[in-house]
């Protein structure tokens, strides 16, 4: 793993839906509107529920880092930003409606 942050929100999909704002879909420190800009999001468990999931935070919400390191994930939803020094790591991924050139 390439994580440099103190903690990461790890997608479990256990919250009964596929929405990022559902804190029960994450282990660790779940992302919220208040902490999003310092949050590292990790999609690393291929056996998690709702591998096809949706960023339903407000369009333009800033996150620190994102890592997709397990096969089968499909990330969609609203446009997001990464913090000024934020990084993304996509090892196995599908983008839905995402402009990867931003």
GUMARDO-842126 format. One line per field, with one value per residue (C-alpha): z negated, x, y; residue number from 1; residue in three letters. Coordinates in Angstrom, 2 decimals, padded with zeros to 5 digits. Layout:
c3 = Z;...
c1 = X;...
c2 = Y;...
k = NUM;...
r = ALA;...
//
This chain:
c3 = 000.00;000.69;-002.07;-003.71;-005.73;-009.35;-008.63;-005.68;-005.07;-003.65;-001.56;-002.97;-001.34;-004.48;-004.84;-002.73;000.29;002.61;001.47;000.23;-002.29;-004.18;-007.04;-007.51;-004.12;-005.48;-008.09;-009.75;-009.73;-007.40;-005.09;-005.89;-004.42;-007.38;-007.04;-003.32;-002.41;-004.83;-004.10;-002.27;-000.49;000.11;002.31;001.70;000.75;003.76;001.53;000.27;000.98;003.65;005.72;008.07;005.87;006.14;004.85;003.68;001.88;003.36;006.77;006.32;002.83;002.17;000.84;-000.10;001.72;003.46;004.04;006.00;005.67;006.02;009.19;009.78;008.52;010.59;009.15;010.31;009.13;008.70;009.83;007.10;006.48;004.81;002.29;003.59;002.77;003.03;005.00;006.68;007.33;009.66;010.03;011.11;012.03;014.11;014.47;015.08;016.35;015.11;016.98;016.21;017.68;014.93
c1 = 000.00;001.07;-000.88;000.84;-002.13;-002.74;-005.92;-007.95;-011.64;-011.88;-014.95;-016.92;-020.29;-021.95;-024.34;-027.14;-026.63;-023.82;-023.52;-020.29;-022.11;-023.42;-020.92;-021.85;-020.29;-016.80;-014.43;-011.95;-012.78;-015.75;-015.64;-018.02;-018.50;-016.54;-013.44;-013.41;-010.38;-008.17;-009.64;-007.90;-010.39;-009.41;-011.21;-009.13;-011.49;-012.75;-015.27;-016.86;-020.53;-021.54;-018.36;-020.29;-020.67;-021.49;-019.93;-023.01;-021.06;-021.64;-020.00;-016.49;-015.93;-012.19;-010.62;-006.98;-006.19;-008.00;-006.73;-008.49;-006.42;-008.93;-010.60;-014.31;-014.82;-016.82;-016.75;-019.33;-021.31;-020.39;-017.19;-014.55;-011.27;-008.07;-006.25;-003.32;-000.86;-003.43;-002.69;-004.70;-003.71;-005.81;-004.60;-007.88;-010.73;-013.70;-014.82;-018.45;-019.10;-015.76;-013.51;-010.09;-008.29;-009.18
c2 = 000.00;003.52;005.22;008.14;009.38;008.52;006.58;005.47;004.95;001.43;000.57;-002.37;-001.69;-003.05;-000.12;-001.56;000.73;001.85;005.49;007.05;009.28;006.25;005.97;002.31;001.51;002.25;000.87;003.18;006.87;007.26;010.26;013.10;016.54;017.92;015.70;014.83;016.97;015.03;011.61;008.77;006.49;002.90;000.37;-002.74;-005.57;-007.54;-009.33;-006.10;-005.48;-002.97;-002.97;-000.69;002.36;006.04;009.23;011.12;013.85;017.30;017.74;019.12;017.66;017.36;014.16;013.60;010.34;007.49;003.99;001.25;-001.90;-004.74;-005.95;-005.48;-001.95;000.54;004.06;006.54;009.52;013.14;014.82;015.03;016.81;015.69;017.86;019.91;017.14;014.36;011.22;008.53;004.95;002.82;-000.73;-002.37;-000.09;000.92;004.51;005.38;008.88;010.16;012.55;011.08;014.09;016.56
k = 1;2;3;4;5;6;7;8;9;10;11;12;13;14;15;16;17;18;19;20;21;22;23;24;25;26;27;28;29;30;31;32;33;34;35;36;37;38;39;40;41;42;43;44;45;46;47;48;49;50;51;52;53;54;55;56;57;58;59;60;61;62;63;64;65;66;67;68;69;70;71;72;73;74;75;76;77;78;79;80;81;82;83;84;85;86;87;88;89;90;91;92;93;94;95;96;97;98;99;100;101;102
r = UNK;UNK;UNK;UNK;UNK;UNK;UNK;UNK;UNK;UNK;UNK;UNK;UNK;UNK;UNK;UNK;UNK;UNK;UNK;UNK;UNK;UNK;UNK;UNK;UNK;UNK;UNK;UNK;UNK;UNK;UNK;UNK;UNK;UNK;UNK;UNK;UNK;UNK;UNK;UNK;UNK;UNK;UNK;UNK;UNK;UNK;UNK;UNK;UNK;UNK;UNK;UNK;UNK;UNK;UNK;UNK;UNK;UNK;UNK;UNK;UNK;UNK;UNK;UNK;UNK;UNK;UNK;UNK;UNK;UNK;UNK;UNK;UNK;UNK;UNK;UNK;UNK;UNK;UNK;UNK;UNK;UNK;UNK;UNK;UNK;UNK;UNK;UNK;UNK;UNK;UNK;UNK;UNK;UNK;UNK;UNK;UNK;UNK;UNK;UNK;UNK;UNK
//
